[in-house]
Amino acid sequence: MSGSVKGDGVYELVQPFRFRASPGIGIYLRGSRDRRADLYRIRLAADALRGAGHLVAVEIDETQRRAFAEAEQDRADRAANRAEHFGARAECFQTSSDAKWERGREITRGYGGEPVKVDHYSANRHMRDLERAHGLFGQSEQAEADRCAGRAVTAEHYEQHRRNPGVTLRRLEHLQADRRRVERQQAETVEAAEAGRLTPEALAEALVRLDADHADLCDQIGYWERVIAQAEAEGVKLWGPGDFEPGDFVRSGSRLLEVLRVNKKTVTVPGGPEAGPIVSKANRQYSWNGKLPYDKVTGRVSAEEMRARLAEEQEKATKDGNAAASEQEQYDA
């Protein structure tokens, strides 16, 4: 937004419509970069400005848009900068907090926990020292150091989480659904124009916007498909229906769940809250089933391997029980 200066009241008028102010950019619509213009919020902001007596001209250029790969790299670079910034702040606050805390400990250590002798000549100094120590403890920046350290860790792991294969597969599914939706809208728009429900001008405007949306989605889908292909080339296992049979066990987080049925996009497993590290038809506590998407699968144990594992655990439990019984008999004797 151009033509505004600080204090002219423009920002206060457009702030309710998600406009923000930045010293380097000026007034901008939050979340608008590399995306189609949000005409609804722009119109609301323009109407509010006109209602307050401002002269408003709306100009939208949809052609200036970066490739998705370039935008994604920029986001990763900014995350790395955030990690460095908050890491330095966390270290600074931690150093200051430790120094103040240690100074307070030095003051109180000299008294060794001794109470204030009210009738002694040292009482006033003792009270002043305790107040100083209390003030130093209260000025500790530990909470701010922890907050900055947490933000640094989050920023440091941004790209790793963003490119996680499971997360990427779920994102791809949503993007592909959005692309199919846009393609249906394109077909419906053409049909409406052929039926005479849209003017040529309205048809052209609608198709321009839908074509832009379709191109953006294709760009994003292509990028994330390349990320998945790279992960597979590096040895990451992407699970699918061909990897399981009923009776196998699927790993999800820290649990192993018996596969009851193999579906196109999910495996059917025993449902309900967590009932232990291994949940099967034999020890399930709930009657209903659940469906686990393949993008949340982290491993597989075959039915044969599970039977051998359970037999080994049962044998170990039996031996431990016999050993405990023998020790008890010896103790009783």
CYANA upper distance limits for C-alpha pairs under 8 A (distance plus 0.5 A):
  1 MET  CA     26 GLY  CA      7.37
  1 MET  CA     27 ILE  CA      5.85
  1 MET  CA     28 TYR  CA      6.53
  2 SER  CA     26 GLY  CA      8.11
  2 SER  CA     27 ILE  CA      8.15
  4 SER  CA      8 ASP  CA      7.46
  4 SER  CA     10 VAL  CA      7.23
  9 GLY  CA     13 LEU  CA      7.07
 10 VAL  CA     14 VAL  CA      6.98
 10 VAL  CA     49 LEU  CA      7.64
 11 TYR  CA     15 GLN  CA      6.25
 11 TYR  CA     19 PHE  CA      8.11
 11 TYR  CA     20 ARG  CA      8.10
 11 TYR  CA     21 ALA  CA      7.81
 11 TYR  CA     27 ILE  CA      7.54
 12 GLU  CA     16 PRO  CA      8.28
 13 LEU  CA     45 ALA  CA      7.87
 13 LEU  CA     48 ALA  CA      7.00
 13 LEU  CA     49 LEU  CA      7.18
 14 VAL  CA     18 ARG  CA      7.84
 14 VAL  CA     19 PHE  CA      6.29
 14 VAL  CA     45 ALA  CA      5.75
 14 VAL  CA     48 ALA  CA      7.75
 14 VAL  CA     49 LEU  CA      8.12
 15 GLN  CA     19 PHE  CA      5.31
 15 GLN  CA     20 ARG  CA      6.79
 17 PHE  CA     41 ARG  CA      6.35
 17 PHE  CA     44 LEU  CA      7.74
 17 PHE  CA     45 ALA  CA      6.95
 18 ARG  CA     29 LEU  CA      6.50
 18 ARG  CA     30 ARG  CA      6.32
 18 ARG  CA     41 ARG  CA      8.38
 19 PHE  CA     27 ILE  CA      7.05
 19 PHE  CA     28 TYR  CA      5.91
 19 PHE  CA     29 LEU  CA      4.80
 19 PHE  CA     30 ARG  CA      6.23
 20 ARG  CA     27 ILE  CA      6.06
 20 ARG  CA     28 TYR  CA      5.96
 20 ARG  CA     29 LEU  CA      6.68
 20 ARG  CA     30 ARG  CA      6.74
 21 ALA  CA     25 ILE  CA      7.90
 21 ALA  CA     26 GLY  CA      5.84
 21 ALA  CA     27 ILE  CA      4.84
 21 ALA  CA     28 TYR  CA      6.81
 22 SER  CA     26 GLY  CA      5.46
 22 SER  CA     27 ILE  CA      6.91
 22 SER  CA     28 TYR  CA      8.38
 31 GLY  CA     35 ARG  CA      8.27
 32 SER  CA     36 ARG  CA      7.65
 32 SER  CA     37 ALA  CA      7.04
 32 SER  CA     38 ASP  CA      7.87
 34 ASP  CA     65 ARG  CA      5.96
 34 ASP  CA     66 ARG  CA      6.80
 34 ASP  CA     71 ALA  CA      8.02
 35 ARG  CA     65 ARG  CA      8.25
 36 ARG  CA     62 GLU  CA      7.37
 36 ARG  CA    212 ALA  CA      8.42
 36 ARG  CA    213 ASP  CA      7.94
 37 ALA  CA     60 ILE  CA      7.92
 37 ALA  CA     62 GLU  CA      7.85
 38 ASP  CA     42 ILE  CA      6.76
 39 LEU  CA     43 ARG  CA      6.45
 40 TYR  CA     44 LEU  CA      6.85
 41 ARG  CA     45 ALA  CA      6.60
 42 ILE  CA     46 ALA  CA      6.59
 43 ARG  CA     47 ASP  CA      6.56
 44 LEU  CA     48 ALA  CA      6.73
 45 ALA  CA     49 LEU  CA      6.76
 46 ALA  CA     50 ARG  CA      6.62
 46 ALA  CA     56 VAL  CA      6.92
 46 ALA  CA     58 VAL  CA      8.21
 47 ASP  CA     51 GLY  CA      6.49
 48 ALA  CA     52 ALA  CA      6.91
 49 LEU  CA     53 GLY  CA      7.05
 49 LEU  CA     54 HIS  CA      5.84
 49 LEU  CA     55 LEU  CA      8.06
 49 LEU  CA     56 VAL  CA      7.58
 50 ARG  CA     54 HIS  CA      5.45
 50 ARG  CA     55 LEU  CA      6.70
 50 ARG  CA     56 VAL  CA      7.00
 66 ARG  CA     70 GLU  CA      6.91
 66 ARG  CA     71 ALA  CA      6.79
 67 ALA  CA     71 ALA  CA      6.90
 67 ALA  CA    219 ASP  CA      7.92
 68 PHE  CA     72 GLU  CA      6.50
 68 PHE  CA    216 ASP  CA      8.28
 68 PHE  CA    219 ASP  CA      6.81
 68 PHE  CA    220 GLN  CA      6.53
 68 PHE  CA    223 TYR  CA      7.87
 69 ALA  CA     73 GLN  CA      6.67
 69 ALA  CA    220 GLN  CA      8.46
 69 ALA  CA    223 TYR  CA      7.07
 70 GLU  CA     74 ASP  CA      6.74
 71 ALA  CA     75 ARG  CA      6.80
 72 GLU  CA     76 ALA  CA      6.80
 73 GLN  CA     77 ASP  CA      6.65
 74 ASP  CA     78 ARG  CA      6.68
 75 ARG  CA     79 ALA  CA      6.67
 76 ALA  CA     80 ALA  CA      6.78
 76 ALA  CA    158 TYR  CA      7.79
 76 ALA  CA    159 GLU  CA      6.47
 77 ASP  CA     81 ASN  CA      6.80
 78 ARG  CA     82 ARG  CA      6.66
 79 ALA  CA     83 ALA  CA      6.68
 79 ALA  CA    155 ALA  CA      5.58
 79 ALA  CA    156 GLU  CA      7.25
 79 ALA  CA    158 TYR  CA      7.09
 79 ALA  CA    159 GLU  CA      8.35
 80 ALA  CA     84 GLU  CA      6.82
 80 ALA  CA    155 ALA  CA      6.99
 80 ALA  CA    156 GLU  CA      6.62
 81 ASN  CA     85 HIS  CA      6.58
 82 ARG  CA     86 PHE  CA      6.48
 82 ARG  CA    152 ALA  CA      7.15
 82 ARG  CA    155 ALA  CA      6.62
 83 ALA  CA     87 GLY  CA      6.31
 83 ALA  CA    151 ARG  CA      7.68
 83 ALA  CA    152 ALA  CA      4.69
 83 ALA  CA    153 VAL  CA      7.22
 83 ALA  CA    154 THR  CA      8.16
 83 ALA  CA    155 ALA  CA      5.51
 83 ALA  CA    156 GLU  CA      5.78
 84 GLU  CA     88 ALA  CA      6.70
 84 GLU  CA    152 ALA  CA      7.47
 85 HIS  CA     89 ARG  CA      6.86
 85 HIS  CA    152 ALA  CA      8.08
 86 PHE  CA     90 ALA  CA      6.42
 86 PHE  CA    148 CYS  CA      5.64
 86 PHE  CA    149 ALA  CA      6.95
 86 PHE  CA    151 ARG  CA      6.99
 86 PHE  CA    152 ALA  CA      5.51
 87 GLY  CA     91 GLU  CA      6.74
 87 GLY  CA    148 CYS  CA      7.19
 87 GLY  CA    149 ALA  CA      6.38
 87 GLY  CA    152 ALA  CA      5.81
 88 ALA  CA     92 CYS  CA      6.72
 89 ARG  CA     93 PHE  CA      6.65
 89 ARG  CA    145 ALA  CA      7.72
 89 ARG  CA    148 CYS  CA      6.95
 90 ALA  CA     94 GLN  CA      6.45
 90 ALA  CA    144 GLU  CA      7.83
 90 ALA  CA    145 ALA  CA      4.88
 90 ALA  CA    146 ASP  CA      7.33
 90 ALA  CA    147 ARG  CA      8.17
 90 ALA  CA    148 CYS  CA      5.47
 90 ALA  CA    149 ALA  CA      5.73
 91 GLU  CA     95 THR  CA      6.60
 91 GLU  CA    145 ALA  CA      7.52
 92 CYS  CA     96 SER  CA      6.84
 92 CYS  CA    145 ALA  CA      8.25
 93 PHE  CA     97 SER  CA      6.46
 93 PHE  CA    141 GLU  CA      6.16
 93 PHE  CA    142 GLN  CA      7.39
 93 PHE  CA    144 GLU  CA      7.31
 93 PHE  CA    145 ALA  CA      5.53
 94 GLN  CA     98 ASP  CA      6.51
 94 GLN  CA    141 GLU  CA      7.28
 94 GLN  CA    142 GLN  CA      6.63
 94 GLN  CA    145 ALA  CA      5.88
 95 THR  CA     99 ALA  CA      6.68
 96 SER  CA    100 LYS  CA      6.75
 96 SER  CA    140 SER  CA      8.03
 96 SER  CA    141 GLU  CA      7.49
 97 SER  CA    101 TRP  CA      6.53
 97 SER  CA    139 GLN  CA      8.13
 97 SER  CA    140 SER  CA      5.09
 97 SER  CA    141 GLU  CA      5.43
 97 SER  CA    142 GLN  CA      6.23
 98 ASP  CA    102 GLU  CA      6.52
 98 ASP  CA    140 SER  CA      8.10
 99 ALA  CA    103 ARG  CA      6.62
100 LYS  CA    104 GLY  CA      6.68
100 LYS  CA    136 LEU  CA      5.99
100 LYS  CA    137 PHE  CA      7.29
100 LYS  CA    139 GLN  CA      7.93
100 LYS  CA    140 SER  CA      6.92
101 TRP  CA    105 ARG  CA      6.74
101 TRP  CA    136 LEU  CA      6.89
101 TRP  CA    137 PHE  CA      6.10
101 TRP  CA    140 SER  CA      7.13
102 GLU  CA    106 GLU  CA      6.66
103 ARG  CA    107 ILE  CA      6.94
103 ARG  CA    133 ALA  CA      8.04
103 ARG  CA    136 LEU  CA      7.89
104 GLY  CA    108 THR  CA      6.92
104 GLY  CA    132 ARG  CA      7.87
104 GLY  CA    133 ALA  CA      4.79
104 GLY  CA    134 HIS  CA      7.67
104 GLY  CA    136 LEU  CA      6.14
104 GLY  CA    137 PHE  CA      6.84
105 ARG  CA    109 ARG  CA      6.21
105 ARG  CA    133 ALA  CA      7.68
106 GLU  CA    110 GLY  CA      7.14
107 ILE  CA    111 TYR  CA      8.24
107 ILE  CA    129 ASP  CA      7.02
107 ILE  CA    130 LEU  CA      8.09
107 ILE  CA    133 ALA  CA      6.77
108 THR  CA    112 GLY  CA      7.28
108 THR  CA    113 GLY  CA      7.75
108 THR  CA    129 ASP  CA      7.98
108 THR  CA    130 LEU  CA      7.31
108 THR  CA    133 ALA  CA      7.31
109 ARG  CA    113 GLY  CA      7.85
116 VAL  CA    123 ALA  CA      6.34
116 VAL  CA    126 HIS  CA      6.92
116 VAL  CA    127 MET  CA      7.62
117 LYS  CA    122 SER  CA      7.88
117 LYS  CA    123 ALA  CA      6.07
118 VAL  CA    123 ALA  CA      5.98
119 ASP  CA    123 ALA  CA      7.53
122 SER  CA    126 HIS  CA      6.52
123 ALA  CA    127 MET  CA      6.65
124 ASN  CA    128 ARG  CA      6.72
125 ARG  CA    129 ASP  CA      6.60
126 HIS  CA    130 LEU  CA      6.77
127 MET  CA    131 GLU  CA      6.70
128 ARG  CA    132 ARG  CA      6.68
129 ASP  CA    133 ALA  CA      6.64
130 LEU  CA    134 HIS  CA      6.51
131 GLU  CA    135 GLY  CA      6.58
132 ARG  CA    136 LEU  CA      6.74
133 ALA  CA    137 PHE  CA      6.68
134 HIS  CA    138 GLY  CA      6.60
135 GLY  CA    139 GLN  CA      6.65
136 LEU  CA    140 SER  CA      7.13
141 GLU  CA    145 ALA  CA      6.62
142 GLN  CA    146 ASP  CA      6.59
143 ALA  CA    147 ARG  CA      6.70
144 GLU  CA    148 CYS  CA      6.64
145 ALA  CA    149 ALA  CA      6.55
146 ASP  CA    150 GLY  CA      6.59
147 ARG  CA    151 ARG  CA      6.83
148 CYS  CA    152 ALA  CA      6.59
149 ALA  CA    153 VAL  CA      6.74
150 GLY  CA    154 THR  CA      6.72
151 ARG  CA    155 ALA  CA      6.61
152 ALA  CA    156 GLU  CA      6.49
153 VAL  CA    157 HIS  CA      6.73
154 THR  CA    158 TYR  CA      6.64
157 HIS  CA    161 HIS  CA      6.60
158 TYR  CA    162 ARG  CA      6.47
159 GLU  CA    163 ARG  CA      6.52
160 GLN  CA    164 ASN  CA      6.53
161 HIS  CA    167 VAL  CA      7.97
162 ARG  CA    167 VAL  CA      7.55
162 ARG  CA    168 THR  CA      7.67
163 ARG  CA    167 VAL  CA      7.63
163 ARG  CA    168 THR  CA      6.55
163 ARG  CA    227 VAL  CA      7.51
164 ASN  CA    168 THR  CA      6.42
165 PRO  CA    169 LEU  CA      6.53
165 PRO  CA    228 ILE  CA      6.82
165 PRO  CA    231 ALA  CA      7.60
165 PRO  CA    238 LEU  CA      8.30
165 PRO  CA    295 ASP  CA      8.16
166 GLY  CA    170 ARG  CA      6.92
166 GLY  CA    295 ASP  CA      5.14
166 GLY  CA    296 LYS  CA      6.70
167 VAL  CA    171 ARG  CA      6.68
167 VAL  CA    295 ASP  CA      8.03
168 THR  CA    172 LEU  CA      6.54
168 THR  CA    224 TRP  CA      7.18
168 THR  CA    228 ILE  CA      7.86
169 LEU  CA    173 GLU  CA      6.77
169 LEU  CA    228 ILE  CA      8.24
169 LEU  CA    295 ASP  CA      6.90
170 ARG  CA    174 HIS  CA      7.02
170 ARG  CA    295 ASP  CA      7.46
171 ARG  CA    175 LEU  CA      6.69
172 LEU  CA    176 GLN  CA      6.48
172 LEU  CA    221 ILE  CA      6.82
172 LEU  CA    224 TRP  CA      7.35
172 LEU  CA    225 GLU  CA      8.19
173 GLU  CA    177 ALA  CA      6.74
174 HIS  CA    178 ASP  CA      6.72
175 LEU  CA    179 ARG  CA      6.70
175 LEU  CA    217 LEU  CA      7.08
175 LEU  CA    220 GLN  CA      8.31
175 LEU  CA    221 ILE  CA      7.12
176 GLN  CA    180 ARG  CA      6.78
176 GLN  CA    217 LEU  CA      8.33
176 GLN  CA    221 ILE  CA      7.69
177 ALA  CA    181 ARG  CA      6.74
178 ASP  CA    182 VAL  CA      6.76
178 ASP  CA    217 LEU  CA      8.13
179 ARG  CA    183 GLU  CA      6.68
179 ARG  CA    214 HIS  CA      6.72
179 ARG  CA    217 LEU  CA      6.64
179 ARG  CA    218 CYS  CA      8.03
180 ARG  CA    184 ARG  CA      6.75
181 ARG  CA    185 GLN  CA      6.79
182 VAL  CA    186 GLN  CA      6.66
182 VAL  CA    210 LEU  CA      7.06
182 VAL  CA    213 ASP  CA      7.85
182 VAL  CA    214 HIS  CA      6.94
183 GLU  CA    187 ALA  CA      6.83
183 GLU  CA    214 HIS  CA      7.97
184 ARG  CA    188 GLU  CA      6.59
185 GLN  CA    189 THR  CA      6.45
185 GLN  CA    210 LEU  CA      8.18
186 GLN  CA    190 VAL  CA      6.86
186 GLN  CA    207 LEU  CA      7.21
186 GLN  CA    210 LEU  CA      7.04
186 GLN  CA    211 ASP  CA      8.49
187 ALA  CA    191 GLU  CA      6.72
188 GLU  CA    192 ALA  CA      6.56
189 THR  CA    193 ALA  CA      6.80
189 THR  CA    203 LEU  CA      7.44
189 THR  CA    206 ALA  CA      7.99
189 THR  CA    207 LEU  CA      8.09
190 VAL  CA    194 GLU  CA      6.72
190 VAL  CA    203 LEU  CA      7.83
191 GLU  CA    195 ALA  CA      6.65
192 ALA  CA    196 GLY  CA      6.84
192 ALA  CA    197 ARG  CA      5.70
192 ALA  CA    198 LEU  CA      6.49
193 ALA  CA    197 ARG  CA      6.05
193 ALA  CA    198 LEU  CA      5.08
193 ALA  CA    199 THR  CA      7.15
193 ALA  CA    200 PRO  CA      7.79
193 ALA  CA    203 LEU  CA      6.96
194 GLU  CA    198 LEU  CA      8.47
198 LEU  CA    202 ALA  CA      6.50
198 LEU  CA    203 LEU  CA      6.58
199 THR  CA    203 LEU  CA      6.60
200 PRO  CA    204 ALA  CA      6.62
201 GLU  CA    205 GLU  CA      6.75
202 ALA  CA    206 ALA  CA      6.55
203 LEU  CA    207 LEU  CA      6.55
204 ALA  CA    208 VAL  CA      6.58
205 GLU  CA    209 ARG  CA      7.01
206 ALA  CA    210 LEU  CA      6.66
207 LEU  CA    211 ASP  CA      6.24
208 VAL  CA    212 ALA  CA      6.71
209 ARG  CA    213 ASP  CA      6.79
210 LEU  CA    214 HIS  CA      6.59
211 ASP  CA    215 ALA  CA      6.59
212 ALA  CA    216 ASP  CA      6.70
213 ASP  CA    217 LEU  CA      6.72
214 HIS  CA    218 CYS  CA      6.63
215 ALA  CA    219 ASP  CA      6.63
216 ASP  CA    220 GLN  CA      6.77
217 LEU  CA    221 ILE  CA      6.50
218 CYS  CA    222 GLY  CA      6.50
219 ASP  CA    223 TYR  CA      6.79
220 GLN  CA    224 TRP  CA      6.80
221 ILE  CA    225 GLU  CA      6.49
222 GLY  CA    226 ARG  CA      6.77
223 TYR  CA    227 VAL  CA      6.97
224 TRP  CA    228 ILE  CA      6.79
225 GLU  CA    229 ALA  CA      6.66
226 ARG  CA    230 GLN  CA      6.57
227 VAL  CA    231 ALA  CA      6.73
228 ILE  CA    232 GLU  CA      6.74
229 ALA  CA    233 ALA  CA      6.68
230 GLN  CA    234 GLU  CA      6.75
231 ALA  CA    235 GLY  CA      7.05
231 ALA  CA    236 VAL  CA      5.92
232 GLU  CA    236 VAL  CA      5.38
232 GLU  CA    237 LYS  CA      7.01
232 GLU  CA    238 LEU  CA      7.82
238 LEU  CA    294 TYR  CA      8.40
238 LEU  CA    295 ASP  CA      7.92
239 TRP  CA    243 ASP  CA      6.97
239 TRP  CA    294 TYR  CA      6.19
239 TRP  CA    295 ASP  CA      7.58
239 TRP  CA    297 VAL  CA      7.27
240 GLY  CA    244 PHE  CA      8.17
240 GLY  CA    264 LYS  CA      8.37
240 GLY  CA    265 LYS  CA      7.96
240 GLY  CA    294 TYR  CA      6.43
241 PRO  CA    262 VAL  CA      6.64
241 PRO  CA    263 ASN  CA      6.94
241 PRO  CA    264 LYS  CA      6.51
241 PRO  CA    265 LYS  CA      7.77
241 PRO  CA    266 THR  CA      8.14
241 PRO  CA    267 VAL  CA      8.27
244 PHE  CA    248 ASP  CA      6.91
244 PHE  CA    259 VAL  CA      8.16
244 PHE  CA    262 VAL  CA      7.27
244 PHE  CA    300 ARG  CA      8.38
245 GLU  CA    259 VAL  CA      7.53
245 GLU  CA    261 ARG  CA      7.92
245 GLU  CA    262 VAL  CA      7.00
246 PRO  CA    258 GLU  CA      8.24
246 PRO  CA    259 VAL  CA      5.55
246 PRO  CA    260 LEU  CA      5.61
246 PRO  CA    261 ARG  CA      5.94
246 PRO  CA    262 VAL  CA      7.18
247 GLY  CA    258 GLU  CA      6.52
247 GLY  CA    259 VAL  CA      5.91
247 GLY  CA    260 LEU  CA      6.93
247 GLY  CA    302 SER  CA      8.00
247 GLY  CA    303 ALA  CA      5.90
248 ASP  CA    258 GLU  CA      6.34
248 ASP  CA    259 VAL  CA      5.90
248 ASP  CA    300 ARG  CA      7.78
248 ASP  CA    301 VAL  CA      6.55
248 ASP  CA    302 SER  CA      5.05
248 ASP  CA    303 ALA  CA      5.01
248 ASP  CA    306 MET  CA      8.41
249 PHE  CA    256 LEU  CA      6.30
249 PHE  CA    257 LEU  CA      5.67
249 PHE  CA    258 GLU  CA      4.78
249 PHE  CA    259 VAL  CA      6.04
249 PHE  CA    300 ARG  CA      6.31
249 PHE  CA    301 VAL  CA      5.52
249 PHE  CA    302 SER  CA      6.58
249 PHE  CA    303 ALA  CA      7.21
249 PHE  CA    306 MET  CA      8.02
250 VAL  CA    256 LEU  CA      5.97
250 VAL  CA    257 LEU  CA      5.76
250 VAL  CA    258 GLU  CA      6.81
250 VAL  CA    259 VAL  CA      7.03
250 VAL  CA    297 VAL  CA      7.26
250 VAL  CA    298 THR  CA      8.20
250 VAL  CA    299 GLY  CA      6.46
250 VAL  CA    300 ARG  CA      5.17
250 VAL  CA    301 VAL  CA      6.87
251 ARG  CA    255 ARG  CA      6.22
251 ARG  CA    256 LEU  CA      5.03
251 ARG  CA    257 LEU  CA      6.92
251 ARG  CA    297 VAL  CA      6.45
251 ARG  CA    298 THR  CA      5.96
251 ARG  CA    299 GLY  CA      5.17
251 ARG  CA    300 ARG  CA      6.19
251 ARG  CA    301 VAL  CA      8.12
252 SER  CA    256 LEU  CA      6.92
252 SER  CA    257 LEU  CA      8.09
252 SER  CA    296 LYS  CA      6.94
252 SER  CA    297 VAL  CA      5.73
252 SER  CA    298 THR  CA      6.13
252 SER  CA    299 GLY  CA      7.68
253 GLY  CA    297 VAL  CA      8.48
253 GLY  CA    298 THR  CA      7.46
254 SER  CA    277 PRO  CA      7.06
255 ARG  CA    276 GLY  CA      7.85
255 ARG  CA    277 PRO  CA      5.10
255 ARG  CA    278 ILE  CA      6.36
255 ARG  CA    279 VAL  CA      8.09
256 LEU  CA    277 PRO  CA      6.61
256 LEU  CA    278 ILE  CA      5.28
256 LEU  CA    279 VAL  CA      6.76
257 LEU  CA    269 VAL  CA      6.62
257 LEU  CA    270 PRO  CA      7.42
257 LEU  CA    278 ILE  CA      6.58
257 LEU  CA    279 VAL  CA      5.46
257 LEU  CA    280 SER  CA      6.62
258 GLU  CA    269 VAL  CA      6.32
258 GLU  CA    270 PRO  CA      7.48
258 GLU  CA    279 VAL  CA      6.82
258 GLU  CA    280 SER  CA      5.41
258 GLU  CA    281 LYS  CA      7.58
259 VAL  CA    267 VAL  CA      6.85
259 VAL  CA    268 THR  CA      6.48
259 VAL  CA    269 VAL  CA      5.66
259 VAL  CA    270 PRO  CA      8.45
260 LEU  CA    267 VAL  CA      7.84
260 LEU  CA    268 THR  CA      5.81
260 LEU  CA    269 VAL  CA      5.93
260 LEU  CA    270 PRO  CA      7.98
261 ARG  CA    267 VAL  CA      6.32
261 ARG  CA    268 THR  CA      5.43
261 ARG  CA    269 VAL  CA      7.82
262 VAL  CA    266 THR  CA      7.25
262 VAL  CA    267 VAL  CA      5.24
262 VAL  CA    268 THR  CA      6.89
263 ASN  CA    267 VAL  CA      6.00
263 ASN  CA    268 THR  CA      7.83
265 LYS  CA    293 PRO  CA      6.49
265 LYS  CA    294 TYR  CA      6.86
266 THR  CA    291 LYS  CA      6.31
266 THR  CA    292 LEU  CA      5.70
266 THR  CA    293 PRO  CA      4.77
266 THR  CA    294 TYR  CA      6.09
267 VAL  CA    291 LYS  CA      6.07
267 VAL  CA    292 LEU  CA      5.83
267 VAL  CA    293 PRO  CA      7.11
267 VAL  CA    294 TYR  CA      7.79
268 THR  CA    289 ASN  CA      7.07
268 THR  CA    290 GLY  CA      6.19
268 THR  CA    291 LYS  CA      5.05
268 THR  CA    292 LEU  CA      6.93
269 VAL  CA    289 ASN  CA      6.23
269 VAL  CA    290 GLY  CA      5.79
269 VAL  CA    291 LYS  CA      6.50
269 VAL  CA    292 LEU  CA      7.53
270 PRO  CA    279 VAL  CA      7.55
270 PRO  CA    280 SER  CA      7.35
270 PRO  CA    281 LYS  CA      7.54
270 PRO  CA    284 ARG  CA      7.19
270 PRO  CA    286 TYR  CA      7.99
270 PRO  CA    287 SER  CA      8.18
270 PRO  CA    288 TRP  CA      7.18
270 PRO  CA    289 ASN  CA      5.10
270 PRO  CA    290 GLY  CA      6.31
271 GLY  CA    286 TYR  CA      7.00
271 GLY  CA    287 SER  CA      7.84
271 GLY  CA    288 TRP  CA      5.87
271 GLY  CA    289 ASN  CA      4.66
271 GLY  CA    290 GLY  CA      4.90
271 GLY  CA    291 LYS  CA      8.41
272 GLY  CA    285 GLN  CA      8.15
272 GLY  CA    286 TYR  CA      6.33
272 GLY  CA    288 TRP  CA      7.65
272 GLY  CA    289 ASN  CA      8.05
272 GLY  CA    290 GLY  CA      8.05
275 ALA  CA    279 VAL  CA      7.24
275 ALA  CA    284 ARG  CA      7.89
275 ALA  CA    285 GLN  CA      7.56
279 VAL  CA    283 ASN  CA      6.76
279 VAL  CA    284 ARG  CA      6.34
280 SER  CA    284 ARG  CA      6.16
292 LEU  CA    296 LYS  CA      7.36
292 LEU  CA    297 VAL  CA      8.01
293 PRO  CA    297 VAL  CA      7.53
301 VAL  CA    305 GLU  CA      6.70
301 VAL  CA    306 MET  CA      6.83
302 SER  CA    306 MET  CA      6.67
303 ALA  CA    307 ARG  CA      6.69
304 GLU  CA    308 ALA  CA      6.80
305 GLU  CA    309 ARG  CA      6.59
306 MET  CA    310 LEU  CA      6.53
307 ARG  CA    311 ALA  CA      6.57
308 ALA  CA    312 GLU  CA      6.65
309 ARG  CA    313 GLU  CA      6.71
310 LEU  CA    314 GLN  CA      6.54
311 ALA  CA    315 GLU  CA      6.61
312 GLU  CA    316 LYS  CA      6.69
313 GLU  CA    317 ALA  CA      6.61
314 GLN  CA    318 THR  CA      6.65
315 GLU  CA    319 LYS  CA      6.76
316 LYS  CA    320 ASP  CA      6.63
317 ALA  CA    321 GLY  CA      6.58
318 THR  CA    322 ASN  CA      6.66
319 LYS  CA    323 ALA  CA      6.58
320 ASP  CA    324 ALA  CA      6.61
321 GLY  CA    325 ALA  CA      6.66
322 ASN  CA    326 SER  CA      6.62
323 ALA  CA    327 GLU  CA      6.74
324 ALA  CA    328 GLN  CA      6.72
325 ALA  CA    329 GLU  CA      6.72
326 SER  CA    330 GLN  CA      6.77
327 GLU  CA    331 TYR  CA      6.63
328 GLN  CA    332 ASP  CA      6.57
329 GLU  CA    333 ALA  CA      6.56
